Amino acid sequence: MNEIISSFDSISLDDMSGIRLMNRTDTKFITTKDRLEELLKKAKSQYWMQDIDGMRNMPYFTRYFDTPECQMYISHQNGKKTRQKVRVRSYVNSGLAFIEVKNKNNHGRTKKKRISIEDKDVERELYDEFLSQYLSYDPSILIEQIENNFNRITLVNKQKTERLTIDTGLRFNNLITGKEMSLNRLVIIELKRDGNAYSPIRDIMRDLHIHPQGFSKYCMGMALTNESLKRNRFKERLMLLEKMKII
C-alpha cells in the first residue's frame, strides 16, 4: 500500500485550499483494503494526493460526546432527519484539535461548525458558549462516549471538481463499556464533488462493484461496542460488514 501511495503526484495543502466546491454533494462508500489497492492503481493517472511535509497517510483521533442517555445516537437510530453530533477531532501530526458540531438537516445536507482548542487550560465556559450557540442540547450534561483512531489519505481530481477522503485502520474504544473494536479490513471512502460534474472515481468504483453506502463512525462504533443500545437501523450495515469479513 505504501508503494502505491508514494507513486501519486502530490498536491500541497495550500493548493488544496484554493479548491472551492460551490455546489457540493457528499457520498460515502465502504469497501475492503484489497479492493482499495485496485482502486488506487486505476485512479493514479487522474488524481493528485495531498502531501503535507512529506506525509500522505495522516493519523486522526476523534472523541465523541453525547448525553448520558445517548440521545444523539438514538436520534439517528430512530431515523430522525434533523440530527446533531459533537466531537473533538485531533490532527495528530500537526497537534491541531477542534470541537465540532455537525448538523444534518431534513434535506440530507450536513453543515459543520468548529472552534479550535488552542489551550487545554482555557476555561470550559468558552467552549460551552460555542456549543450553546450551535447545539440543541445542554452542553453541561454531555459526557465522553467513544473515541476512534484512523488514517486518512485525500485525493483531488486533476480537473479540481472533487475531493476524495479514504479512511483505513479504524479502531474504536468505548469509554463507557470499555469495549474495543478494530476494523482493520474496512475502508471508508467519502466523495465530495461539485454538483453533477463528471467523476472519474465513480466509474472506477462502479467497475470494482463499490457502491454508495452510508456509514457513521459514531453510530457504528456505538452499535459495535455498547450492547445495551438499540441498533435495528444499523443491522443491515452490520450484516454487510460480516459478509465482507470485516467483523
Buried (B, 14 or more C-beta within 10 A) or exposed (E): EEEBBEEBEEBEEEBBEEBEBEEBBBBBBBBBBEBBBBBBEBBBEBBBBBBBEEEBBBBBBBBBBBBEEBBBBBBBBEEEEEBBBBBBBBBEEEEEBBBBBBBBEEEEEEEEBBBEBEEEEEEEEBBBEBBBEBBEBEBEEBEEBBBBBBBBBBBBBEEBBBBBBBBBBBBBBBBBBEBEBBBEBBBBBBBBBBEEBEBBBBEBBEEBEBEEBEBBBBBBBBBBBBEEBEBEEBEEBBEBBEEBEBB
